Amino acid sequence: MKISNEVKELFQKMPFVPLATRGKEGPHLIVLGQGFIIDDETLAFFGWRQSRTSGNIEENGVMQIIVVSKQKNKGFRIEGNGRIFHQYVSEDVYSKALGHLANRL
């Protein structure tokens, strides 16, 4: 499912993003730093080793994030399948990630 422009705009403004995963021990919620948009169907986050979150994503890929706007009194839940890249990502994703980092510095 394509991510609407409204959701993309809200996502890009969020300094922190709540991420929920599900595993054998039930749901697990963490807060990530700002993510970035790869394309109309893909969001990405820089990560650090979060063993339970990473394990849940590697086990079943089930994850949800929430984006909200206080000014618009509106929010959206995004459900999808997550993947963790330990070493290699495509050159396109790598370039977008570097661009995102450069814009934040």
C-alpha positions, 0 to 999 in steps of 0.5 A: 500500500502506498504511503500518502503525501499527508502521512509522509509529511507528518512522518518527516516532522516527527523527531521520535517514532513509536515502533511496536513489534510482536514476538513470543512474549507478546507486543513490544514497544520502543521509540526510535529516532527520526526515520526517513522515506525510501519510496512510496512503500518503504520507510527506514530507520537507523538502528542500534542493537535492540535485541528484543525488537530485532528478534521480533522483526527477524522472527516474523517481520510484524511491526507498526508505527504511529505518526501524529500531528498535534496541530492537525489533531490527527494521527495514522497507524502504519502496519507493515513487514520489517526487515533488518539489514545487518551489513548490506543494503542497495546503493539506492538505499545507502545513498538516501541514508547518507543524504538523510544524515547530511541534512540532519547535520 
